[in-house]
Amino acid sequence: MTDETAGAANRDLVKRYAILAYGAFGTMFDVGLMVIGSLLTGLSISVLLAGFDIVDVQQDLSTGAMLASALVLAVIGLFCLGVAAEGPLGRGRRLVGFSHVEVGIGRVLAVVVVGLLLLLVYSLVDGLLEGLPAPIVKGAEGVRAAGVAGLVAMPLIGVPLSILARWYPDGPPWLERADVPVMFVVWAIATMIVIS
């Protein structure tokens, strides 16, 4: 009887932490996709403005290359935003029932994995970028910058601030739900610092 009870307790513990791992990874992956999607979409808008000579930039690209680059960046950026909207974050998964420490540790481990995945994606496409227009190369550098920011800034600043927002006693009701926007803002700012 005790072996069966211990086995059931172990299964319940494994199930509990699998739910935490899935929720934490899904949340951090979606926040990372939102950062990359926003970065690439913003870059495509700036390239589009430069292509129509609304903004004066010192690029020696033709208007056609600028417009094609803007289209490619916009499609990839909007795809990332769409995937993030349909992922665990878009479905409102909140990791209810876990302590703040468990959520924090899960998110730190998840953001390290997401940062490494972004760096892996950059290393895979880096060799394919030769001969492509400069805006597309800059977009790929944005993916690398998001990976670096995910490895450095998010475990040190973003995740602790998000847990603080969830935990803050006697705070306004909206503050408890501000943990994901806090992580997005920190990740986006850190990405901009790395890429500049």
N, C-alpha and C positions, 0 to 999 in steps of 0.2 A: 504494500500500500504506500509506503513512504517513497519507494523508487518511482512509482507512478506520479505521485504528488510532486516530487522534485523534477521529474521530466516535464510535467505540465507547466511548472513554474519557469523552467528554463526556456520552454517554447514561448511562453507568454513574454518573457524578457527579451528574447530574440525578436519576436514580433513587434514589441514596443520600440526597440531601437531601430528596427528596419523601417518602421513608420517615421521615426524621427529622421533617419538618414534620407529617406525619399523626400520628405517634406523640406528638409534643410537644403538638400541638393537642388530640388526643383525651384525653391525660392531663389537661391543664389544664382542658378543658371538663368532664370528668367530676368533677374535684375541685371546680370551681365549682358544678356541679349538686349535689354532695354537701353543700356548704355551704348552698346555697339550700334544698335539701330538708330538711336538719336544722333550719334556721332556721324554715321554714314549719311543719314538723311540730311543733316545740317550741312555736311560737306558737299552733298549733291546740289543743294540749293545755292550755296556760294559759288560752285562751279558753273551752275546754270546762269547765275547773274553775271559771272565773268564771261560766259559764252555769248551772251547778248550785249556785252559791253556796257552793262549798267554799272558794274563795279570795275574799276581799272586795276588790273593785276599785271605783273610783269611775267607773263608766261609766253613762251614762243610756240603755243599750240594753235592749231586752226580752230575755227568755230565749230566745225564738225567733230573734231576730237574732243573738244570741251563738252559738247552736247552729248556725245556718246558716253563719255566718262560720267556725266551727271546722271544719265539714264541707268547705267550699270550700278552706280553707288546708291541711287534711289531704290532700285529693285531689291538689292541686297539689304539695305537698311530697313525698308518696309517689311521685307520677309522676316527679318529678325524681330521687329516689333510685333508682327502678327503671331509668330511662334510664342513670344513672351506673353501675349494676350491670351493665348489658348492653353498655356501651360498651367502648372499648379498655382502660380501666382494669380493668373487670370481667373481661375476657378475659386479663388478666395481661400485657399488652404492656409490656416493660421497656426498650426502646431499647438492646438489647445490641449491641455492636460500634461504638458511637460514643464518642468521647472525652468526658470530663466537661465540657470547655469547649463542645463542640458541643451536648451535651444542655442545658447551662445557657443558652446563647444561644437555642436553639430554644424552651425553656420560657419564657424572658423574652418573646420575641416572641409566643408563643402566648397567654400570660396577658394581654398588652396587648390582643390581639384579642378575647379572651373578655371582658375588662373592658369594652371598647367595645361589644360585643354586648349585655352585660347593661344598660348604660346606654341603648342603643337600645331594648331591650325595655321598660325603664321609661318612656322618653319616649313610646313608642307606647301604653302602657296608662294613663299618667298622666291624660290627658284623659277617660278612660272611668270614672274612679273617683269622680266627683262623685255624691253621694247614697248611696254604698255605706257599710256600717258601718265604723267606725274600725279594727277588726282587719284588714280586708282592705286598707285604705289603709296600715296599718303593715306588712303583708306586702309590699306593693309597694315601700315605702321600704326594706325589707330587701333587695330585689333591687337597688335603686340603691346601697345601702351595700356590697353584695357586689361590684358593678362598680367602685366607687371603691377598695375595698380591693384588688381585683385589679389596678388600674392603679397603685396607690401602694405598698402594703405587700409585695405578692408579688414584684415585680422587685427590690426593695431588701432584703427580709428572707427571704421564703419560699423563693424559688428558690435563693439562695446557701446557705441552711441545708440544703436538700435535696441539693444537690450536695456540700456538705461531708459530709453523712451517707453519700453514695455513695462518696466518695473516701477518707474517714478511714482512714489506714493502720493495720494491726494492730488494728482495732476488732473487737468481737464480730460474729459472722456476721449477727445480726438487724439490726445498724445499717445494713448495705448495703440492706436491704429497707425501711428506715424512711423513705425519702425522700418517699413519697406521704403517709403520716400526718403528717410534719412540715409539708408544704405545707397539708394540711387544717387542722391546728391553727392555723397562722399566719393563714391566710385567714379562719377562723371567728372568731378573736380580733379581728383587724383589722376584720371586718364588725361585730362587736358594739361596738367602739370608735366606728366611724363612725356607727352607728345611734343611739347613746346621746346 
